[in-house]
C-alpha cells in the first residue's frame, strides 16, 4: 500500500477529515507539537501517552511523505530506514 493510499484512508476517516485542509507547513507544525507531546510522555514515563503520540507522529509522517512521494509505499520507507540503521551499525556513520 502506498503512502498516498494510506493517506487517502486516513483522510476519509470520520475522526480526521480535516487533515487535507492543512498546508504542508501546517502539518510540519502539527508534527512538531506531537513530538513535544511525545517528549513529555517520555519524561513522565507515561506508556499510554507515548504509544498515542507515536501513532499521531506516524500518521503525520505518512501525510507529509505522500506530499513528496505519492508512489512510495510504507514498506519502502521501513526498508530504507532498516538499511540506514544497518549501515550505521557497520560503519558508524551516515551513508553518502
C-alpha positions in Angstrom: 0.0 0.0 0.0 1.5 3.4 -1.0 1.6 6.4 1.3 -0.9 8.1 -0.9 -3.4 5.2 -0.4 -2.8 5.2 3.4 -3.2 8.9 3.4 -6.5 8.7 1.5 -7.8 6.2 4.0 -6.8 8.4 6.9 -8.3 11.5 5.3 -11.6 9.6 4.8 -11.7 8.6 8.5 -14.6 10.5 10.1 -12.4 11.3 13.1 -9.7 13.2 11.0 -11.3 14.6 7.8 -9.6 17.9 8.4 -6.1 16.7 7.6 -6.4 17.5 3.9 -7.1 21.1 4.9 -3.7 21.6 6.4 -0.8 23.0 4.3 2.5 21.2 4.3 3.8 23.8 6.7 0.8 23.3 8.9 1.4 19.6 9.0 5.0 20.2 9.9 3.9 22.5 12.8 1.4 19.9 14.0 4.2 17.3 13.8 6.4 19.5 16.0 3.6 19.7 18.6 3.2 15.9 18.6 6.9 15.4 19.1 6.8 17.8 22.1 3.9 15.7 23.5 5.9 12.5 22.9 8.9 14.0 24.8 6.5 15.0 27.6 5.2 11.4 27.7 8.7 10.0 27.8 9.7 12.4 30.7 6.5 11.3 32.6 7.1 7.7 31.7 3.5 7.5 30.5 3.4 4.4 28.2 -0.1 5.1 27.1 0.7 8.6 26.1 3.9 7.6 24.4 2.0 5.0 22.3 -0.7 7.5 21.3 1.9 10.1 20.3 3.9 7.6 18.2 0.7 6.8 16.3 0.0 10.5 15.8 3.5 11.1 14.6 3.4 8.1 12.2 0.1 9.4 10.8 1.5 12.9 10.1 4.8 11.5 8.7 2.7 9.5 6.2 0.8 12.5 5.1 3.9 14.6 4.7 5.7 11.7 2.8 2.7 11.3 0.5 3.1 15.0 -0.5 6.5 14.3 -1.9 6.4 10.6 -2.9 2.9 9.6 -3.9 4.0 6.1 -5.2 6.3 5.2 -2.4 5.0 2.5 0.0 5.2 2.4 3.8 7.4 -0.7 3.3 9.8 1.3 1.1 10.3 3.8 4.0 10.8 1.0 6.5 13.2 -0.8 4.2 15.3 2.3 3.7 15.3 3.1 7.4 16.4 -0.5 8.1 19.2 -0.3 5.6 20.4 3.0 7.0 20.5 1.6 10.5 22.5 -1.5 9.3 24.9 0.8 7.5 25.4 3.0 10.6 25.9 -0.1 12.8 28.6 -1.4 10.5 30.3 1.9 9.5 29.4 4.1 12.4 28.3 6.9 10.2 25.6 8.1 7.7 25.7 6.7 4.2 26.6 9.3 1.5 
